[in-house]
Amino acid sequence: MPLPPPPVDPEPPTAPAAGGDAGGSEAGGSEAPSSKVRGGRFRWAWKLLAYASLALGVIGIVVPGLPTVPFVLLSAFAAGRGSERLHAWLLGHRQFGPIIRDWEKHGAVSRRSKWLAVSMMSVCTVIMFLTSPKLWMAMTGTAIMTVVAIWLWRRPEPPRA
């Protein structure tokens, strides 16, 4: 299934507010900072991380062993600090949007996503044991995936709508 390209982000870098200091502290505390795009002078780095993570996530759709969801979640996190447009696009995406919203609101992963992730890790485990030149290599990868699977199943599930 081809993904539509994310929007090109022509946003200019944000300038510090008048009277603000370069350290980022807010004098007066009149208004809390926005939860969107708060990267400050490192906004370009957040944007770069967001697009690079999204690219790795898309590649992970077709490359066994390269995860998709963690890279998409990292992309959404970084886009929230560097690119409001990319963040909005990810939240509105048909496939990624619900996963990102569940994670951002509740730190939750759906049961379907958990099963899919564990199934893919199982397939990768079999491939590693069949193709690894040394047994310890396959065992190390399997141990890491086991820890990730345990962590994943301990995450809450999103509340029913």
N, C-alpha and C positions, 0 to 999 in steps of 0.2 A: 504494500500500500504506500504510494508516494506521499510524502509530507509536503504541504505548501511551505515555501520558504518563509522564514521569519521576516518581519518588516525591517527595512533598513532604518536605522535610528539616527535621524538628522538633528537630534537635540543638541543645542550648544551646551558647553560645560556650565555648571551652575556657578554663579559668582557669590562670594560671601555677602551676607546682608550688610547693609550700611551700618557702620559702627561696630561690626562684629570683629573679633580678633581671629588671627590665623590658626589659633589652637583649637577652635571649634567650640569653645565654651559659650554658653548663652548668658549674657548679662541681663538681669531683669526677670528672666524666666517667664515671659508673657505668654508664650505659646509653645507647646510640645512640638518637637520636630516631627515631620510627616513620616509615616511608616513606609512611604514610597520614596525611592531614589534619594538616598541619604549618603552617598559615597564621598561627598566633598571633593577634595583635591585628588583623591584616588579613584574618582568615578570612572576614569578611562580603564583602570585596572579591573574594576568590577565588571565593566562592560566586556572587556576582553575575556575574562574568566567565564562570563555568562555565555558568550557565543562559542568559545572553545569547548565548554562543557556540553552545550547543546549539540555541537558537531560530534563529539565523542558518543553522546547518547544515541544519536541517529545512526552512527556507524555500528553501535552495539546492537541495533535491531537485527543486523544481518551477520555479525561476527560472533560466533560462539565463544562464550567465556568473557566477553566484554559486556558489562551490565549497562542497561539503558536507564532504568528508573533513578539510580543514584546520581547519574550525570544530569538527568533532567531536573531533579530536585536541586542539585547544586547550581544549575543554570538559573532556576527560578530564584534561588536565594541571592545569587550575585546580581541578577537582573533587577531585583528589588532595591538594590543599592546603586546600580549603574545605568539602568535603562528602563524607564517606566513603560515605554512602548513594548519592548520585548517581554517584560513581566506581564503586561496585560494580554499580549498574544498567547503566552504560555498558559495563563489562567483560563483563557477562552478556548484553548485547543480542545478538540473533541476527545482525543485520547489522553493527553497529558493533564488537561485542566482539572478533572475530578481528583486525580492522584495528588496533584500539587495542593489543591484546596484542602483536601483531607489532612495532608501533612502539615500545612501551615496553620490550620485552625486547631487540630487536635493531636498532632504528632502521630496520626493513625495511618494504618495500612490496611486496605481491604483484604478480606479472606481470599478472594480470587487472585489478587496480586501476590499474596503470600504463597499460595499453591503454585502459581505460575513460576515464581522465583525459585522455589525449592525444586520444582520439576526441571527447570533449566540447569540448576546447579547439579542435579543428579545426572543429567545427560553429560554435562561437562566432566563430572567425576569419572564416568565410564570412559569417555574419550581420553582423559588424562591417563587412566590406568592402562589403556590399550596402546597409547602412543608415547608415553614418557620413556626416555632412555634409562632413567634410574627410578627405582621404586620410591625413594625418599621424595622425589619431586612431586609425584602424584599424591603421596601421603600428605605433603605440606599443603598443596592446593586444596585437598579434601578437608584437611583440618581447618583451614581458613574459611572455607565455605560452610563447614559445620557450625563454626562460631557465628558466622553471619546469619545462618538459618535460625539458630537459637535466638539470637538477638531479634530477628525479624518476627518470629512467632510470639515474642514477649511484648511487641508493640500492640497498643490497643487497636480495635477496629473502629471505623468511623460510625457515629450514631446513625441510625436508620432515618431516612428522610420522611 
